[in-house]
Amino acid sequence: MKIKGSGSGFIGQIAQLRQTAERAHVKGRPGALEGRGRAGDKGPAQLAEIGVDAKLIKAHGASLGRAVKDLARLSASAAGRDAWQVKAFQRVLGQAHKVLGVQLSALEAPQRAAAAERTARALADLVDAPEVQGVAAFAISSAVGLLDSALRMEARRKIAFTSDEIAKLGEDAAATVKAMVTALAGRDGVPAALNILPRLVEELELTSVDLNGKGRAALVDQVRVFVQDTLPKTDVSLVHVAELAKGLSMGARAHPGEPGRVIADAQAAVFARAEAERVAVREFLAAPPQPQLAGLYAAMGAVLDGDRVGTHIAQLVVQSKGKVDLLPRQAPFHQDPAALDTVAQLLRLAAGGPGAAALLELVSTQGLPMLARPEVMQALKAAVEAGDLVAAARALFAGMPAGVDQAAFQAAVADLGKLSPQEALLVATAFHCGAPNLGPDTGLVLGLAQRVRRGGDRLGSELGEYARRWAAAAPYFNQQQALAAQRNALMAEVVANSPAVDPGHFQQTAITLAELAKHLPKADLPSLVGTTVSGPGVLDLTNPMGGFAVPPQATLRQLLPRLAGSAEDPSALARLAMQVALDVAYIQNGQHIQVARVVEDFGFAVANPGELHSAAVPRGQVDLRVQEGAGRGALGFLKGHPGLGVDLAFTAGRYLTGPQVAWLQEKVAGTKGLDTVRMLRDAIFGAVNLGRLDLVEALRTTNSPKPAVTAVIKELAQALRVGQLNTVPVDEIVAGLDAGEDPLAAIVAKKAAEALGGLDLAALAEGKVAPEGVAEIQALAPNVAELLQQYKTEFKSMDHEIDMGKLQPVLLEVLKSVVQGTWPAPKYEDAVGQRQMAALSPAQQAAWRQMTVVSAGGLQAAPVGPQVEEALTLVRGLAKTITEEARPPEGLKLEPQEAVRLREALNGVLAQLRAAEKGTDAHRALSAQAGPLSHQLAFVELHFALQAAAEAPDGTRALAELRPALEAGLRALRAYGATTSASVAEDVLYVARGLGAKGPASRTGRYAMDDDSLTGLIASHKSGCLSFGDRRRRWGLAGSLSDANTKMLRVMDGERQLFRTFMRMVPAKIGNYEGPILFIENPVGDSGGSQADRELMEAALHAKAEAMGIPAVGGNAKAPAGWKVLNQAQVAMTFDYGHTGLYHSDRLGQLKFQAQVDQPHPANTNAVVVVPPALADKF
C-alpha cells in the first residue's frame, strides 16, 4: 500500500520514507505493506475456487489477478487426469503454489503481478505441452524443484540474482525441463532424469563460489546436458542415480567452483561402474551352475543386454560376487530340458521390450509356477513356436482353476488381443507376479490392461505391485455385498491410489465405502475413493498412518445419517462429509466438545440451508456469490464463504448474524497460521455453547487493541477445550470490549495482584530481600500469578493425571531464591542439582553453569539497526504532524493535566458501565460515552509519548516503550481522520513489537545465549502449551526452572527473541561412548527467526559442547570443521527424576515419571550427534 504525499510537507516526506522502507524491507513484511485484505482483480473466492493455495491467496492475492487464467489451467490439468494420478498432481501443485509465493516475496510489490503471470503461464504451458504427456507430473515437479532451489540459494545469499532474473526463474525452469524431455523423447529413464535434475543442480549450487544469475543459468544447462547423456544409457539404474548424486556432491565439495570438472568426473565414474556390472553379468551368465541351464542363461543375457529394467539381476550378481542361482530351485521346469528350452525361447522372443523385463523378473523370483500344469506348458510351447507373444500371454492364464465368473475372466484374457504383444505379456506376467494364488479375477486383468495402456517407465515392477495390492484388497471387497455391483471399478481406484500393500487399510476402506453406499446409494462411489481437487477421499479417512486424534470414520458415521433427504448432489455431499470428518480428526483437546458442535451444525445446515445467515457485505466489495450462497443449499453456502472452513462455516451461518459472519470471514482471512484459525473457531464454539452471542458482537464491534481481542479469543478457546467455559468471566470481558479496553489484562492484573498480594515475598524470603529479585517477579507478576493459580490440585491441565498441586512448593522455592538474590545457585547446588551434576567434572560443571554467548558478527553490533533508525525518523515526524492531520473534538487540550482529567472521567464511566445492566438504556448511554473518552485519552497520551520518544537519547528503548501508546493511539488516529499518520504509526508499531520492552539491550546485534534466569525460563515461550495464558502443559515449567540439567537456549536480536529451545545435560550411551551429552529440543522460531538464526543457535550449542568437552545431540548435521558427525545415531539417554518427575519434550514426548525419585528414566531417540575433536576416538 502506497501513501500519496500531500505537498512538500512532512506528510509527503513520510510517504517517501515509507516507500523506501517498502523497497528495503518488503521481504520481512509480505502482505503487510501490500494491499491488506485485497485480492486485486480477482477475489479470494475465485482464486480459492480454482484451487489456489489459501496461504498464497492470503499473502499475495493482490498480485494474482493476471495469473488467474493460467493458475486455473494448472488446476484443470490435475482434474483432467486419472484418479490414480490426481494425488501426485495435487501434491506437486501445492508445492508450486508455495514456491510461487516465495518467488513473489522475493520481489518488490510492483513486479509481483507480472512475475506471477509469467511463472504460472510457463508451468501451465509445460504441463499442456505434447512432449511431456505421460510424464507431466514429473516434469512440473522438476521445474518447481529448480525454481525452489534457486530461491533458497538466493535467500541464503549463495546466488546473486537481479530482480528481473528472479521474475523469470519460473520460465527458465520450465524451459530447461521441456528441453530435457524433448531430448529424451522415446528413451527410457525420463521420470528418473526429471527427478534427479533439481537435486544435482542444488548440489553444485551449494558449493559454487560467487555465482550470479547468468552463471547459475549456465550451470543448470550443464547439468541438464549431463543428465540427458547419462541416465538413459543402457544399464544406468536407480542405484546408479544414487551413486551419481553422491559422487556429484563429493566432487562439488572437493572442487568448488568447477562444475565442468565435477560433472565429467561423476559421469565417468558412473559409466565405469555400469560397464563393470555388464562385464560381471556376462561372465556370470557364461558359466551357469548346471549345464542344462546354458540355454536359459544365454536367453537371460539377451534380455539384460537389451533392457535396462533388468539390471536388478545385474546388481544381484555383482553384490553376491557371482554366487547366486538366478533360477529358483522350486521352478517347475528346472529339470525339464524341453520346458527350459521353451522358457528360453520365450525370453528371446520378448527381448527388447518391457514385457521381457517383467517376464525376467518373474522367472528369476518365482520360476513361473503356473508352468507346472501341462496344459499351460503345451499352450506356451505352441505360442513360442509360432512366434506369437499375445498367444504366449494367454497361455500363461490357461488352466486357471475354476472360479467365479469364469466366462468373464476368459473374456478379459481374450481382451489382451487389443494390446500390443509386449503389453499383453506385461499383463500376464504382472498378474502372476503380484497375485500368483488369486485365481480368476476379471477386474485385475482389466485393471492391469488399463494401466499398461497409460504407458510409463519401469512397468514390470509397477504392475507387479498393482497386482499385489489387488490380491490383498480382494477378500475385503468380496465381503461387502453392498459393493458387488461396482466391485471392480472400486478396487481399481483403491489399488491405484493406495500408497502400499496394507490389508488393514483395504479392509477399512471397503467398510467405509459400504457405509457410503448404504446412506448415499446414488453417489458415484469410485470417484470418492481417492483425493481429487474437490477434497479428500475414503483412502484419506482410513489411512492408518494419518496420526488422527479423532478417528474420521467414527465422525463420518455420525454425519452420514444427517444427509438423508437432501436434494443436493450425493457425491458432493459425501465428499463434504469426508472433508468435515478429516478436518476435525486432528483436534487434540476437547475433541468430543468440538466434534459434537460440528456434527450438530452440519446436520442443521444440510436440512435447513435456507436458515443459514450469509455474510452481509455491500455489493461490489467481494464476490456476489457470498450473498447468494444461502439460496443454493449447504454446498452453496460453503462456496459463498470461502476461507471459513467446513468445521466452522455452518456454526457461523446457524448462530451468527450476517454482519458477524462477514466479520468472521474477514478475521479468518487476516489470521496467520492454522493453529490461530482453530483458536478462533473454538472461541466461536465457546460463545455458542455458552449462549453468549453478545460476546461475538463485542468482539466484532470493539475498539480494543488487537492483542486484547486475541487474548479474549485465546481464553475462550482454551476454556472450551478443557471443559471450563463456566470459569470465563463473560460479563467483565464484554464490558471491557465495549469500552475499548483490554479486559483480560485487567482481569489477569487483578488476579496477579491478589495472588502476589497474598504472597508475602518478604516472609517467603525470610527477610532477606534483594530489590532486583522483587523487581523481576513484579515484572513477571501475571505470569507468576498464573502459575501459582494453576499449581493447585483442583486445576486440571491437558494431562489430567498430573497432580498440579505438588508443583507449587517447587515454584515457591525458586521464587524465594529470586527474592533473596541467590538465584540460580540453588538450581545447581541443592541435593537434586548435585545429583544431576554428578556426571560432570568440576571444570565441566563450571562450563555448564557459565552463560555462553555466540554472535555471528561479534557482540558489539551497531546500537541501532536500519529498521529502528527508519522507525525513529517516522516517530520524529509523527510527533509534529498528528496534530496537523488529526481532527479531534474541539476543546481537547494537549496538556499533561488533560490526560489526568480524561483518565479520571473514563474510569468513572467504566465503573458505572460495569454496574449497569446490559441491554438497558443506561448501559447503552454509558457505552456511547466510554468510546469517545478512550479515543481522546489515547490521542493525548500518544502525543506526549511521541514527543518523549523523539527526544530520547536511547532510541531503541524509547521505541520499545512507545508500543502501548501506539497500540491505543491507532484507533484514535483513525477516528479523527488521520489515516496517513495511522498507516505510518502501524509501521512504527511493527518495529516496536519486535524490540520487546526491557529497555536498553545489554547486547546488540544477533547472538545466541543460554539462560537460567526466571525470566528466561518462563517468559521465553511466546507460543505453545508452555506459554503464558495457556492451560495445557504449564506443568513443564516447574522442572525446567528448578532442575540443574535444563537451561533455555535463545537467539536474540538485541533484546528481541528470535528462536528458543530447551538445552539439557543428561547422561547417555552412544555406541562405545557413555557419559554426559548436551541435548536440545526442537527449536521454535515463534518470533520471526530465520534459518541463519537457527544455525546461530546450533553454533552456541557446539560452543557449549566444546567448552564442556562432551557431544552435542539434536541439531542438524552442520558442525564446526574437524568435528565428527553421526547421522541418525541411536542415543540412549537417562533422565534424573529431578524436582518434579516431569519433563516437557517435543522431541521425546512428554516424560512423566512413575518411578521413585532415585530411579532413572530411560528415553531413546535417533538424532544427529556432533563430536568435538577431543572425543573423536571414542566414536
Secondary structure, 3 states (H helix, E strand, C coil): CCCCCCCCCHHHHHHHHHHHHHHHHHHHCCCCCCCCCCCCCCCHHHHHHCCCCHHHHHHHHHHCHHHHHHHHHHHHHHHCCCHHHHHHHHHHHHHHHHHHHHHHHCCCHHHHHHHHHHHHHHHHHHHHCHHHCCCHHHHHHHHHHHHHHHHHHHHCCCEECCHHHHHCHHHHHHHHHHHHHHHCCCCCCHHHHHHHHHHHHHHHHHHCCCEEHHHHHHHHHHHHHHHHHHCCCCCCCHHHHHHHHHHHHHHHHHCCCCHHHHHHHHHHHHHHHHHHHHHHHHHHHCCCCCHHHHHHHHHHHHHHHHCHHHHHHHHHHHHCCCCCCCCCCCCCCCCCHHHHHHHHHHHHHHCCCHHHHHHHHHHHHCCCHHHHCHHHHHHHHHHHHCCCHHHHHHHCCCCCCCCCCHHHHHHHHHHHHHCCHHHHHHHHHHHHHHCCCCCCCHHHHHHHHHHHHHCCCCHHHHHHHHHHHHHHHHHHHHHCHHHHHHHHHHHHHHHHHCCCCCHHHHHHHHHHHHHHHHHCCCCCHHHHCCCECCECCHHHHCCCCCCCCCCHHHHHHHHHHHHCCCCCCHHHHHHHHHHHHHHHHHCCCCHHHHHHHHHHHHHHHHHCHHHCCCCCCCECCECCHHHHHHHHHHHHHHHHCCCCCCCCHHHHHHHCCHHHHHHHHHHHHCCCCHHHHHHHHHHHHHHHHHCCHHHHHHHHHCCCCHHHHHHHHHHHHHHHHCCCHHHCCHHHHHHHHHCCCCHHHHHHHHHHHHHHHCCCHHHHCCCCCCHHHHHHHHHCHHHHHHHHHHCCCCCCCCCCCCCHHHHHHHHHHHHHHHHHCCCCHHHHHCHHHHHHHCCCCHHHHHHHHCCCEEECCCCCCCCCCHHHHHHHHHHHHHHHHHHHHCCCCCCCCCCHHHHHHHHHHHHHHHHHHHHCCCCCHHHHHHHHHHHHHHHHHHHHHHHHHHHHHHHCCCHHHHHHHHHHHHHHHHHHHHHCCCHHHHHHHHHHHHHHHCCCCCCCCCCCCEEEEEECCHHHHHHCCCCCCCCCCCCCCCCHHHHHHHCCCEEEEEEEECCEEEEEEEEEEEEEEECCEEEEEEEECCCECCCCCCHHHHHHHHHHHHHHHHHHCCCEECCCCCCCCCCEEEEEEEEEEEECCCCCCEECCCCCCCEECCCCCCCCEEEEEEEEEEECHHHHHHC
